[in-house]
Amino acid sequence: MHAFDVLGDPVRRRILELLAEGELSSGAVCAVIRAEFGISQPAVSQHLRVLRDNGFAVVRPAGTRRLYAVRHEALRDVDEWLERFRRFWTPPLAALATEVARGKRRRRLAAEDNEKETP
């Protein structure tokens, strides 16, 4: 399965978002996904299996629990593929950051001027 086939599913993307925050038990992942997507525990387990089988997640036993974590190597492959497209969004985002910084500076200077004028 191609990486974008795996990541094309919103449930799997959400699971990766959860795992990006740190290792989680399958039960914890299941609880969040069931609440957000309304799917069954077996369906969540299937999504976890797809992530694991395609190298996006790893699992380790911890007593009776199974703990899942992101496997960063698969995401590095996606990042490398996206590299050729970064030129489309990097300059506009940099320009946006500059404009935001200018706006903050203007507001700060205006506030300082108001403080000087108010006795």
N, C-alpha and C positions, 0 to 999 in steps of 0.2 A: 504494500500500500504506500502510495506517495505521501510525503509529509503533509502536503496541503489537503489531501483526502482525509487524513487523520485530524488536522486542525480545522477543517471546514465545518465540523460539527460543533454547534454552540455548547453542548454539554461537555464535550471533551476540552474545549477551550476554557470553560469555567473550572473544570477539575484542575487543569494546569495552573490557572490563576490561584486556586486554593493551595496547591502544592508549592507554588513559588514562594509562599509565605513561610513554608516549613513543612517538615514531615508530618503526615496525618494518618490516622488509622482509617481503614476502609469504612468503618462505621461512622466516623466523623465526616468523611467525604460524602457518604451515602445520605446522612442526615441533611446536609446542606443542599445537595443536588435534589433530593426528593422534595424538600420544601420549596426550592426555587423553580423546578421544572415539572414537579408532579409525576415523576416516573418511579417505577418500582425498584426495589433493591436489586433484583436480578439484572435489570436494565443498567443500573449504575455499575454493577460488577462487570458487565460486558464492556462498558466504556472504559473502565479501568484496565481490563484485559487488552483492549485495542491499544491503549496508550503504552502498556507494558510490552506487548508483543512487537510494537513498532519502535521501541527504544526511547519513548518520551518519558517514561516513568520506570522506576525500579521499586521493588517491594522486598521487604525483609520481615521475617517472622520475629515477633517479640512476645514470647509466651503464647497466649491464645490469640493475640492480635496480629494483623498484617499491617505494617506501616509502609506507606507510599511516599515517594519523594520524586521530584523532577530529576530527570537525567539530562543534564545540560548539553551533552554532546549532540543530541538530535536537534536541539534548538540552535546550536552553533551552525549546523548545516543549513537550516532555514535562514539564519542571519546572513550567511555567505551568499545564498541565492538572492536575497533581498538587496545585497550591496549594489548591484548594477542599477537599482531603481532609486537609491537614496538621493541622487542628484535632483530628482523631481520634488522632493519635499524638504531637503536640508536647507537650501537657501531661503525658501519662504518662511520656514520656521525660525531661522536665524534673524530674518528681517522682522518677524513678529516679536521675537524676544527683544530686539532693539527698540521697537516702538513701545512695548510695555515698559521697558526701563526708562525711556524718555518721559512717558506719561507719569510714572512714579516720581521721577525727578521734578517734573513741573508741579505736581501736587505738593511735594515736600517743600519746594521753594515758595510756592504760594502760601502754604501754611506758615512758614517761617516769616514771610513778609507780613501776614496778618497778625502774628504774634508781636512783631516789632511795632506795628501801628496801634495795637490795643494797649493802653496803659495799665 
